[in-house]
Amino acid sequence: AGYGYELDAISACILGGTSPLGGVGTIFGAMVGSLIMASLTNGLQIMNFPAAWQYVVKGIILVLAVYADVQLKKK
């Protein structure tokens, strides 16, 4: 039933504050991340983005979130 939602689940956790470098996230953070991803998905569908480009946009946002987290953890 959850086939194809792996990118959304991982992105929601990363956007919610869980560090990919190790660490602990919160349930509230994961919920906020999932709301962000759901809003993004809904907005892209309303704008009639092709499905393949939706994955590209979500992937870019995931990469930017991981990059920002790594940069913030360095300091």
Steps between C-alpha positions, in 0.01 A plus 500: 500500500794733561682426176647818355486704819858436608622839379218678682564313825874565500453863400242554773738369765792708374289816469358431845840526661647150505867523409632262234834509683347327799284633772150489632191654350165572659151391410393864473787572261407204281140621492611850397722348230214289371275806485766681298529207258122463470465872428775481241340198332160665499638824358688322223190302406286815494755663268479193270867408527578170326550213747865453404578866569327479836757241606779724372374799701458288813849357454652846462328613819629190680856563381479865609370398844781248548759754381368762742505250786858397426612862478330585830652198675852596387494825695 
